[in-house]
Amino acid sequence: MIRQAFLILLMLFLGEIVSHFTGIYLVSSVAGLLILFLLLCLKAVRPESIAALCELITRNMMLFFVVPGVGLIDHLGTLGHNLLRILIPVILSSLFGLYVTAKVTELLLRRKHGRKEAQ
């Protein structure tokens, strides 16, 4: 389990390095996840080598949302004064994400059905 934690933290550290030195504004945890995803796709990291820790983190996911939830409650006044300024981008970005997801799914389904017809 210590090796798994080391590997996950190494990906976080590499993500920090990438986001710092490239000048691209990307949260280090997201950059680290992208690096881990790339390594998994290239089979440089085996899924079994991090599976136990990932299952543990996933099972206890709700604990990661407690601190942000408390932070939101602490700033309810600020949120109330800026509700429209917050809700409009959240709604628009959610709709945009939904649209992009639908188009990508549609494209992948077309490719899948195109391959079946060709065979």
Phi and psi in radians as a Rosetta constraint file:
Dihedral C 1 N 2 CA 2 C 2 CIRCULARHARMONIC -1.181 0.35
Dihedral N 2 CA 2 C 2 N 3 CIRCULARHARMONIC -0.692 0.35
Dihedral C 2 N 3 CA 3 C 3 CIRCULARHARMONIC -1.107 0.35
Dihedral N 3 CA 3 C 3 N 4 CIRCULARHARMONIC -0.678 0.35
Dihedral C 3 N 4 CA 4 C 4 CIRCULARHARMONIC -1.131 0.35
Dihedral N 4 CA 4 C 4 N 5 CIRCULARHARMONIC -0.766 0.35
Dihedral C 4 N 5 CA 5 C 5 CIRCULARHARMONIC -1.120 0.35
Dihedral N 5 CA 5 C 5 N 6 CIRCULARHARMONIC -0.685 0.35
Dihedral C 5 N 6 CA 6 C 6 CIRCULARHARMONIC -1.075 0.35
Dihedral N 6 CA 6 C 6 N 7 CIRCULARHARMONIC -0.763 0.35
Dihedral C 6 N 7 CA 7 C 7 CIRCULARHARMONIC -1.115 0.35
Dihedral N 7 CA 7 C 7 N 8 CIRCULARHARMONIC -0.758 0.35
Dihedral C 7 N 8 CA 8 C 8 CIRCULARHARMONIC -1.119 0.35
Dihedral N 8 CA 8 C 8 N 9 CIRCULARHARMONIC -0.781 0.35
Dihedral C 8 N 9 CA 9 C 9 CIRCULARHARMONIC -1.174 0.35
Dihedral N 9 CA 9 C 9 N 10 CIRCULARHARMONIC -0.568 0.35
Dihedral C 9 N 10 CA 10 C 10 CIRCULARHARMONIC -1.112 0.35
Dihedral N 10 CA 10 C 10 N 11 CIRCULARHARMONIC -0.708 0.35
Dihedral C 10 N 11 CA 11 C 11 CIRCULARHARMONIC -1.124 0.35
Dihedral N 11 CA 11 C 11 N 12 CIRCULARHARMONIC -0.681 0.35
Dihedral C 11 N 12 CA 12 C 12 CIRCULARHARMONIC -1.094 0.35
Dihedral N 12 CA 12 C 12 N 13 CIRCULARHARMONIC -0.769 0.35
Dihedral C 12 N 13 CA 13 C 13 CIRCULARHARMONIC -1.106 0.35
Dihedral N 13 CA 13 C 13 N 14 CIRCULARHARMONIC -0.771 0.35
Dihedral C 13 N 14 CA 14 C 14 CIRCULARHARMONIC -1.107 0.35
Dihedral N 14 CA 14 C 14 N 15 CIRCULARHARMONIC -0.647 0.35
Dihedral C 14 N 15 CA 15 C 15 CIRCULARHARMONIC -1.097 0.35
Dihedral N 15 CA 15 C 15 N 16 CIRCULARHARMONIC -0.681 0.35
Dihedral C 15 N 16 CA 16 C 16 CIRCULARHARMONIC -1.101 0.35
Dihedral N 16 CA 16 C 16 N 17 CIRCULARHARMONIC -0.747 0.35
Dihedral C 16 N 17 CA 17 C 17 CIRCULARHARMONIC -1.111 0.35
Dihedral N 17 CA 17 C 17 N 18 CIRCULARHARMONIC -0.808 0.35
Dihedral C 17 N 18 CA 18 C 18 CIRCULARHARMONIC -1.058 0.35
Dihedral N 18 CA 18 C 18 N 19 CIRCULARHARMONIC -0.825 0.35
Dihedral C 18 N 19 CA 19 C 19 CIRCULARHARMONIC -1.194 0.35
Dihedral N 19 CA 19 C 19 N 20 CIRCULARHARMONIC -0.541 0.35
Dihedral C 19 N 20 CA 20 C 20 CIRCULARHARMONIC -1.304 0.35
Dihedral N 20 CA 20 C 20 N 21 CIRCULARHARMONIC -0.826 0.35
Dihedral C 20 N 21 CA 21 C 21 CIRCULARHARMONIC -1.501 0.35
Dihedral N 21 CA 21 C 21 N 22 CIRCULARHARMONIC -0.347 0.35
Dihedral C 21 N 22 CA 22 C 22 CIRCULARHARMONIC -1.481 0.35
Dihedral N 22 CA 22 C 22 N 23 CIRCULARHARMONIC -0.353 0.35
Dihedral C 22 N 23 CA 23 C 23 CIRCULARHARMONIC 1.395 0.35
Dihedral N 23 CA 23 C 23 N 24 CIRCULARHARMONIC -0.028 0.35
Dihedral C 23 N 24 CA 24 C 24 CIRCULARHARMONIC -1.416 0.35
Dihedral N 24 CA 24 C 24 N 25 CIRCULARHARMONIC 2.272 0.35
Dihedral C 24 N 25 CA 25 C 25 CIRCULARHARMONIC -1.341 0.35
Dihedral N 25 CA 25 C 25 N 26 CIRCULARHARMONIC 1.771 0.35
Dihedral C 25 N 26 CA 26 C 26 CIRCULARHARMONIC -2.496 0.35
Dihedral N 26 CA 26 C 26 N 27 CIRCULARHARMONIC 2.232 0.35
Dihedral C 26 N 27 CA 27 C 27 CIRCULARHARMONIC -1.073 0.35
Dihedral N 27 CA 27 C 27 N 28 CIRCULARHARMONIC 2.376 0.35
Dihedral C 27 N 28 CA 28 C 28 CIRCULARHARMONIC -1.050 0.35
Dihedral N 28 CA 28 C 28 N 29 CIRCULARHARMONIC -0.592 0.35
Dihedral C 28 N 29 CA 29 C 29 CIRCULARHARMONIC -1.174 0.35
Dihedral N 29 CA 29 C 29 N 30 CIRCULARHARMONIC -0.642 0.35
Dihedral C 29 N 30 CA 30 C 30 CIRCULARHARMONIC -1.214 0.35
Dihedral N 30 CA 30 C 30 N 31 CIRCULARHARMONIC -0.753 0.35
Dihedral C 30 N 31 CA 31 C 31 CIRCULARHARMONIC -1.079 0.35
Dihedral N 31 CA 31 C 31 N 32 CIRCULARHARMONIC -0.716 0.35
Dihedral C 31 N 32 CA 32 C 32 CIRCULARHARMONIC -1.105 0.35
Dihedral N 32 CA 32 C 32 N 33 CIRCULARHARMONIC -0.701 0.35
Dihedral C 32 N 33 CA 33 C 33 CIRCULARHARMONIC -1.133 0.35
Dihedral N 33 CA 33 C 33 N 34 CIRCULARHARMONIC -0.673 0.35
Dihedral C 33 N 34 CA 34 C 34 CIRCULARHARMONIC -1.123 0.35
Dihedral N 34 CA 34 C 34 N 35 CIRCULARHARMONIC -0.701 0.35
Dihedral C 34 N 35 CA 35 C 35 CIRCULARHARMONIC -1.127 0.35
Dihedral N 35 CA 35 C 35 N 36 CIRCULARHARMONIC -0.763 0.35
Dihedral C 35 N 36 CA 36 C 36 CIRCULARHARMONIC -1.092 0.35
Dihedral N 36 CA 36 C 36 N 37 CIRCULARHARMONIC -0.746 0.35
Dihedral C 36 N 37 CA 37 C 37 CIRCULARHARMONIC -1.047 0.35
Dihedral N 37 CA 37 C 37 N 38 CIRCULARHARMONIC -0.779 0.35
Dihedral C 37 N 38 CA 38 C 38 CIRCULARHARMONIC -1.065 0.35
Dihedral N 38 CA 38 C 38 N 39 CIRCULARHARMONIC -0.773 0.35
Dihedral C 38 N 39 CA 39 C 39 CIRCULARHARMONIC -1.142 0.35
Dihedral N 39 CA 39 C 39 N 40 CIRCULARHARMONIC -0.616 0.35
Dihedral C 39 N 40 CA 40 C 40 CIRCULARHARMONIC -1.187 0.35
Dihedral N 40 CA 40 C 40 N 41 CIRCULARHARMONIC -0.712 0.35
Dihedral C 40 N 41 CA 41 C 41 CIRCULARHARMONIC -1.141 0.35
Dihedral N 41 CA 41 C 41 N 42 CIRCULARHARMONIC -0.655 0.35
Dihedral C 41 N 42 CA 42 C 42 CIRCULARHARMONIC -1.407 0.35
Dihedral N 42 CA 42 C 42 N 43 CIRCULARHARMONIC -0.035 0.35
Dihedral C 42 N 43 CA 43 C 43 CIRCULARHARMONIC 1.088 0.35
Dihedral N 43 CA 43 C 43 N 44 CIRCULARHARMONIC 0.456 0.35
Dihedral C 43 N 44 CA 44 C 44 CIRCULARHARMONIC -1.373 0.35
Dihedral N 44 CA 44 C 44 N 45 CIRCULARHARMONIC -0.450 0.35
Dihedral C 44 N 45 CA 45 C 45 CIRCULARHARMONIC -2.133 0.35
Dihedral N 45 CA 45 C 45 N 46 CIRCULARHARMONIC 2.264 0.35
Dihedral C 45 N 46 CA 46 C 46 CIRCULARHARMONIC -1.480 0.35
Dihedral N 46 CA 46 C 46 N 47 CIRCULARHARMONIC 2.409 0.35
Dihedral C 46 N 47 CA 47 C 47 CIRCULARHARMONIC -0.985 0.35
Dihedral N 47 CA 47 C 47 N 48 CIRCULARHARMONIC -0.589 0.35
Dihedral C 47 N 48 CA 48 C 48 CIRCULARHARMONIC -1.120 0.35
Dihedral N 48 CA 48 C 48 N 49 CIRCULARHARMONIC -0.431 0.35
Dihedral C 48 N 49 CA 49 C 49 CIRCULARHARMONIC -1.292 0.35
Dihedral N 49 CA 49 C 49 N 50 CIRCULARHARMONIC -0.230 0.35
Dihedral C 49 N 50 CA 50 C 50 CIRCULARHARMONIC -2.246 0.35
Dihedral N 50 CA 50 C 50 N 51 CIRCULARHARMONIC 0.076 0.35
Dihedral C 50 N 51 CA 51 C 51 CIRCULARHARMONIC -1.066 0.35
Dihedral N 51 CA 51 C 51 N 52 CIRCULARHARMONIC -0.792 0.35
Dihedral C 51 N 52 CA 52 C 52 CIRCULARHARMONIC -1.104 0.35
Dihedral N 52 CA 52 C 52 N 53 CIRCULARHARMONIC -0.779 0.35
Dihedral C 52 N 53 CA 53 C 53 CIRCULARHARMONIC -1.184 0.35
Dihedral N 53 CA 53 C 53 N 54 CIRCULARHARMONIC -0.693 0.35
Dihedral C 53 N 54 CA 54 C 54 CIRCULARHARMONIC -1.103 0.35
Dihedral N 54 CA 54 C 54 N 55 CIRCULARHARMONIC -0.685 0.35
Dihedral C 54 N 55 CA 55 C 55 CIRCULARHARMONIC -1.133 0.35
Dihedral N 55 CA 55 C 55 N 56 CIRCULARHARMONIC -0.721 0.35
Dihedral C 55 N 56 CA 56 C 56 CIRCULARHARMONIC -1.085 0.35
Dihedral N 56 CA 56 C 56 N 57 CIRCULARHARMONIC -0.798 0.35
Dihedral C 56 N 57 CA 57 C 57 CIRCULARHARMONIC -1.117 0.35
Dihedral N 57 CA 57 C 57 N 58 CIRCULARHARMONIC -0.746 0.35
Dihedral C 57 N 58 CA 58 C 58 CIRCULARHARMONIC -1.129 0.35
Dihedral N 58 CA 58 C 58 N 59 CIRCULARHARMONIC -0.730 0.35
Dihedral C 58 N 59 CA 59 C 59 CIRCULARHARMONIC -1.102 0.35
Dihedral N 59 CA 59 C 59 N 60 CIRCULARHARMONIC -0.515 0.35
Dihedral C 59 N 60 CA 60 C 60 CIRCULARHARMONIC -1.890 0.35
Dihedral N 60 CA 60 C 60 N 61 CIRCULARHARMONIC 0.463 0.35
Dihedral C 60 N 61 CA 61 C 61 CIRCULARHARMONIC -1.010 0.35
Dihedral N 61 CA 61 C 61 N 62 CIRCULARHARMONIC -0.626 0.35
Dihedral C 61 N 62 CA 62 C 62 CIRCULARHARMONIC -1.053 0.35
Dihedral N 62 CA 62 C 62 N 63 CIRCULARHARMONIC -0.477 0.35
Dihedral C 62 N 63 CA 63 C 63 CIRCULARHARMONIC -1.135 0.35
Dihedral N 63 CA 63 C 63 N 64 CIRCULARHARMONIC -0.480 0.35
Dihedral C 63 N 64 CA 64 C 64 CIRCULARHARMONIC -1.301 0.35
Dihedral N 64 CA 64 C 64 N 65 CIRCULARHARMONIC -0.240 0.35
Dihedral C 64 N 65 CA 65 C 65 CIRCULARHARMONIC -1.735 0.35
Dihedral N 65 CA 65 C 65 N 66 CIRCULARHARMONIC -0.077 0.35
Dihedral C 65 N 66 CA 66 C 66 CIRCULARHARMONIC -1.186 0.35
Dihedral N 66 CA 66 C 66 N 67 CIRCULARHARMONIC -0.877 0.35
Dihedral C 66 N 67 CA 67 C 67 CIRCULARHARMONIC -1.083 0.35
Dihedral N 67 CA 67 C 67 N 68 CIRCULARHARMONIC -0.839 0.35
Dihedral C 67 N 68 CA 68 C 68 CIRCULARHARMONIC -1.078 0.35
Dihedral N 68 CA 68 C 68 N 69 CIRCULARHARMONIC -0.610 0.35
Dihedral C 68 N 69 CA 69 C 69 CIRCULARHARMONIC -1.109 0.35
Dihedral N 69 CA 69 C 69 N 70 CIRCULARHARMONIC -0.725 0.35
Dihedral C 69 N 70 CA 70 C 70 CIRCULARHARMONIC -1.160 0.35
Dihedral N 70 CA 70 C 70 N 71 CIRCULARHARMONIC -0.676 0.35
Dihedral C 70 N 71 CA 71 C 71 CIRCULARHARMONIC -1.087 0.35
Dihedral N 71 CA 71 C 71 N 72 CIRCULARHARMONIC -0.682 0.35
Dihedral C 71 N 72 CA 72 C 72 CIRCULARHARMONIC -1.111 0.35
Dihedral N 72 CA 72 C 72 N 73 CIRCULARHARMONIC -0.739 0.35
Dihedral C 72 N 73 CA 73 C 73 CIRCULARHARMONIC -1.126 0.35
Dihedral N 73 CA 73 C 73 N 74 CIRCULARHARMONIC -0.648 0.35
Dihedral C 73 N 74 CA 74 C 74 CIRCULARHARMONIC -1.116 0.35
Dihedral N 74 CA 74 C 74 N 75 CIRCULARHARMONIC -0.494 0.35
Dihedral C 74 N 75 CA 75 C 75 CIRCULARHARMONIC -1.955 0.35
Dihedral N 75 CA 75 C 75 N 76 CIRCULARHARMONIC 0.523 0.35
Dihedral C 75 N 76 CA 76 C 76 CIRCULARHARMONIC -1.057 0.35
Dihedral N 76 CA 76 C 76 N 77 CIRCULARHARMONIC -0.626 0.35
Dihedral C 76 N 77 CA 77 C 77 CIRCULARHARMONIC -1.082 0.35
Dihedral N 77 CA 77 C 77 N 78 CIRCULARHARMONIC -0.815 0.35
Dihedral C 77 N 78 CA 78 C 78 CIRCULARHARMONIC -1.117 0.35
Dihedral N 78 CA 78 C 78 N 79 CIRCULARHARMONIC -0.721 0.35
Dihedral C 78 N 79 CA 79 C 79 CIRCULARHARMONIC -1.107 0.35
Dihedral N 79 CA 79 C 79 N 80 CIRCULARHARMONIC -0.695 0.35
Dihedral C 79 N 80 CA 80 C 80 CIRCULARHARMONIC -1.116 0.35
Dihedral N 80 CA 80 C 80 N 81 CIRCULARHARMONIC -0.696 0.35
Dihedral C 80 N 81 CA 81 C 81 CIRCULARHARMONIC -1.238 0.35
Dihedral N 81 CA 81 C 81 N 82 CIRCULARHARMONIC -0.446 0.35
Dihedral C 81 N 82 CA 82 C 82 CIRCULARHARMONIC -2.037 0.35
Dihedral N 82 CA 82 C 82 N 83 CIRCULARHARMONIC 0.483 0.35
Dihedral C 82 N 83 CA 83 C 83 CIRCULARHARMONIC -1.007 0.35
Dihedral N 83 CA 83 C 83 N 84 CIRCULARHARMONIC -0.832 0.35
Dihedral C 83 N 84 CA 84 C 84 CIRCULARHARMONIC -1.151 0.35
Dihedral N 84 CA 84 C 84 N 85 CIRCULARHARMONIC -0.676 0.35
Dihedral C 84 N 85 CA 85 C 85 CIRCULARHARMONIC -1.136 0.35
Dihedral N 85 CA 85 C 85 N 86 CIRCULARHARMONIC -0.413 0.35
Dihedral C 85 N 86 CA 86 C 86 CIRCULARHARMONIC -1.596 0.35
Dihedral N 86 CA 86 C 86 N 87 CIRCULARHARMONIC -0.797 0.35
Dihedral C 86 N 87 CA 87 C 87 CIRCULARHARMONIC -1.169 0.35
Dihedral N 87 CA 87 C 87 N 88 CIRCULARHARMONIC -0.704 0.35
Dihedral C 87 N 88 CA 88 C 88 CIRCULARHARMONIC -1.049 0.35
Dihedral N 88 CA 88 C 88 N 89 CIRCULARHARMONIC -0.910 0.35
Dihedral C 88 N 89 CA 89 C 89 CIRCULARHARMONIC -1.098 0.35
Dihedral N 89 CA 89 C 89 N 90 CIRCULARHARMONIC -0.619 0.35
Dihedral C 89 N 90 CA 90 C 90 CIRCULARHARMONIC -1.126 0.35
Dihedral N 90 CA 90 C 90 N 91 CIRCULARHARMONIC -0.795 0.35
Dihedral C 90 N 91 CA 91 C 91 CIRCULARHARMONIC -1.166 0.35
Dihedral N 91 CA 91 C 91 N 92 CIRCULARHARMONIC -0.800 0.35
Dihedral C 91 N 92 CA 92 C 92 CIRCULARHARMONIC -1.113 0.35
Dihedral N 92 CA 92 C 92 N 93 CIRCULARHARMONIC -0.744 0.35
Dihedral C 92 N 93 CA 93 C 93 CIRCULARHARMONIC -1.199 0.35
Dihedral N 93 CA 93 C 93 N 94 CIRCULARHARMONIC -0.587 0.35
Dihedral C 93 N 94 CA 94 C 94 CIRCULARHARMONIC -1.146 0.35
Dihedral N 94 CA 94 C 94 N 95 CIRCULARHARMONIC -0.769 0.35
Dihedral C 94 N 95 CA 95 C 95 CIRCULARHARMONIC -1.105 0.35
Dihedral N 95 CA 95 C 95 N 96 CIRCULARHARMONIC -0.713 0.35
Dihedral C 95 N 96 CA 96 C 96 CIRCULARHARMONIC -1.104 0.35
Dihedral N 96 CA 96 C 96 N 97 CIRCULARHARMONIC -0.761 0.35
Dihedral C 96 N 97 CA 97 C 97 CIRCULARHARMONIC -1.090 0.35
Dihedral N 97 CA 97 C 97 N 98 CIRCULARHARMONIC -0.690 0.35
Dihedral C 97 N 98 CA 98 C 98 CIRCULARHARMONIC -1.117 0.35
Dihedral N 98 CA 98 C 98 N 99 CIRCULARHARMONIC -0.750 0.35
Dihedral C 98 N 99 CA 99 C 99 CIRCULARHARMONIC -1.094 0.35
Dihedral N 99 CA 99 C 99 N 100 CIRCULARHARMONIC -0.822 0.35
Dihedral C 99 N 100 CA 100 C 100 CIRCULARHARMONIC -1.104 0.35
Dihedral N 100 CA 100 C 100 N 101 CIRCULARHARMONIC -0.723 0.35
Dihedral C 100 N 101 CA 101 C 101 CIRCULARHARMONIC -1.073 0.35
Dihedral N 101 CA 101 C 101 N 102 CIRCULARHARMONIC -0.753 0.35
Dihedral C 101 N 102 CA 102 C 102 CIRCULARHARMONIC -1.104 0.35
Dihedral N 102 CA 102 C 102 N 103 CIRCULARHARMONIC -0.750 0.35
Dihedral C 102 N 103 CA 103 C 103 CIRCULARHARMONIC -1.172 0.35
Dihedral N 103 CA 103 C 103 N 104 CIRCULARHARMONIC -0.698 0.35
Dihedral C 103 N 104 CA 104 C 104 CIRCULARHARMONIC -1.155 0.35
Dihedral N 104 CA 104 C 104 N 105 CIRCULARHARMONIC -0.726 0.35
Dihedral C 104 N 105 CA 105 C 105 CIRCULARHARMONIC -1.087 0.35
Dihedral N 105 CA 105 C 105 N 106 CIRCULARHARMONIC -0.769 0.35
Dihedral C 105 N 106 CA 106 C 106 CIRCULARHARMONIC -1.053 0.35
Dihedral N 106 CA 106 C 106 N 107 CIRCULARHARMONIC -0.772 0.35
Dihedral C 106 N 107 CA 107 C 107 CIRCULARHARMONIC -1.091 0.35
Dihedral N 107 CA 107 C 107 N 108 CIRCULARHARMONIC -0.784 0.35
Dihedral C 107 N 108 CA 108 C 108 CIRCULARHARMONIC -1.148 0.35
Dihedral N 108 CA 108 C 108 N 109 CIRCULARHARMONIC -0.662 0.35
Dihedral C 108 N 109 CA 109 C 109 CIRCULARHARMONIC -1.165 0.35
Dihedral N 109 CA 109 C 109 N 110 CIRCULARHARMONIC -0.674 0.35
Dihedral C 109 N 110 CA 110 C 110 CIRCULARHARMONIC -1.083 0.35
Dihedral N 110 CA 110 C 110 N 111 CIRCULARHARMONIC -0.768 0.35
Dihedral C 110 N 111 CA 111 C 111 CIRCULARHARMONIC -1.086 0.35
Dihedral N 111 CA 111 C 111 N 112 CIRCULARHARMONIC -0.742 0.35
Dihedral C 111 N 112 CA 112 C 112 CIRCULARHARMONIC -1.106 0.35
Dihedral N 112 CA 112 C 112 N 113 CIRCULARHARMONIC -0.793 0.35
Dihedral C 112 N 113 CA 113 C 113 CIRCULARHARMONIC -1.241 0.35
Dihedral N 113 CA 113 C 113 N 114 CIRCULARHARMONIC -0.547 0.35
Dihedral C 113 N 114 CA 114 C 114 CIRCULARHARMONIC -1.133 0.35
Dihedral N 114 CA 114 C 114 N 115 CIRCULARHARMONIC -0.661 0.35
Dihedral C 114 N 115 CA 115 C 115 CIRCULARHARMONIC -1.208 0.35
Dihedral N 115 CA 115 C 115 N 116 CIRCULARHARMONIC -0.667 0.35
Dihedral C 115 N 116 CA 116 C 116 CIRCULARHARMONIC -1.161 0.35
Dihedral N 116 CA 116 C 116 N 117 CIRCULARHARMONIC -0.689 0.35
Dihedral C 116 N 117 CA 117 C 117 CIRCULARHARMONIC -1.197 0.35
Dihedral N 117 CA 117 C 117 N 118 CIRCULARHARMONIC -0.579 0.35
Dihedral C 117 N 118 CA 118 C 118 CIRCULARHARMONIC -1.232 0.35
Dihedral N 118 CA 118 C 118 N 119 CIRCULARHARMONIC -0.444 0.35
